[in-house]
Amino acid sequence: MKKIRAGILGATGMVGQQYLALLENHPWFEVSCVAASERSAGKKYSEAVSGRWHMQKEIPQTAKELMVRDAAQAKEIAKECDFVFSALDPPVAKILEEKYAEAGTPVVSNASTHRWTRDVPMLIPEINAEHISIIPAQQKNRGWKKGFIAVKPNCSLQSYMTPLFALHKKFSVKKVIVTTLQAVSGAGHPGVSSFDIIDNVIPFIGGEEEKSENEPLKILGSMRNGEIVNASGIEISAHCNRVPVIDGHLACVSVSFERKPSRAEILDAWKKFRGVPQELKLPFAPKQPIIYREEENRPQPRLDRDTDKGMAVSVGRLRECNVLDWRFVGLSHNTIRGAAGGGILNAELLKAKKYL
Ligand code: NAP
């Protein structure tokens, strides 16, 4: 099978590097182009990331020699890729992503820029794969023929949205109180200074609580007249904290339902939950999206973030809540499931459904 050519915008950053590491030997996609700021443009990729390659595996051989392009050259780069992954900083993504879509190149984005654009799908493919059918309306609204934008939600949501959705389908979630403990890699590199985070917890991540409270409503929303309309009747309150962990966002969740399920019903719903990526057998789909850990002290970032290639969500500590109905702890790998791996799964879904 001829591989589909993927470009990576923001290829030198934390998420961009993860894309390159994960896409090595991908069965459907090959990286044909890497782009970043004009600071990196014109250098070989291996030179551009020299001294700031953060992945545990080596830079893929095929990427080392690629010349880093200036991501602002949308029209030229668009000719060399069938689609692009965007791991650009949000202010840059705001300017550039539409230029790529306009030039006829689909954009699979990690940036927050278009998460609130009503005709842009915000995907967790196990939950709302059907939202991709908004894409023709998006193209019509903007006069784009082949290009479009699809985004993934904030990284911390991945730690609890799929477990909540598996329960919501059966028992209707009403209220959620979530406290996240988020890894430093979530802020990119250099991110939070070591002086600020070692021996410390920072109880503030700009804009994160608003994202945690609002994005789930769009993800669970429905499509009407070419727009995604938020789900109603669910209240969410979030506390977001930065903690001295390298990778892996943890979330402590309390939840109430229209009908309170039993412990056995919750565990059964999580165990049996499968979504469209599993049905379609997408290459990056975790076999079992939600894995319950029976041990009283799991999940933990160091032990559980890499479960099923870093794409599965680990949950544990299910117990009754004194205020709402039930509480549990969720964990996912923020730069894999929450960023590049999630983006790759989105692209696989788009390819399987013939949008790429
Ligand atoms: P990062 O490490 O700071 O990397 C930013 C990337 O953007 C670099 O490649 C940088 O290129 C490029 N860039 C900056 N200014 C540019 C410009 N003016 N023109 C073109 N390229 C420019 O950030 P990150 O953590 O990888 O995050 C990337 C995106 O993913 C952000 O939108 C972030 O919110 C989102 N995200 C991150 C995570 C996570 O866990 N880290 C999770 C989900 C979503 P240079 O190297 O040349 O400066």
Boltz pocket constraint, residues with backbone or C-beta under 6 A from the ligand:
constraints:
  - pocket:
      binder: B
      contacts: [[A, 9], [A, 10], [A, 11], [A, 12], [A, 13], [A, 14], [A, 15], [A, 16], [A, 35], [A, 36], [A, 37], [A, 38], [A, 39], [A, 40], [A, 41], [A, 71], [A, 72], [A, 86], [A, 87], [A, 88], [A, 89], [A, 90], [A, 92], [A, 93], [A, 110], [A, 111], [A, 112], [A, 153], [A, 154], [A, 155], [A, 185], [A, 186], [A, 187], [A, 188], [A, 189], [A, 190], [A, 334], [A, 335], [A, 338], [A, 339]]
      max_distance: 6.0
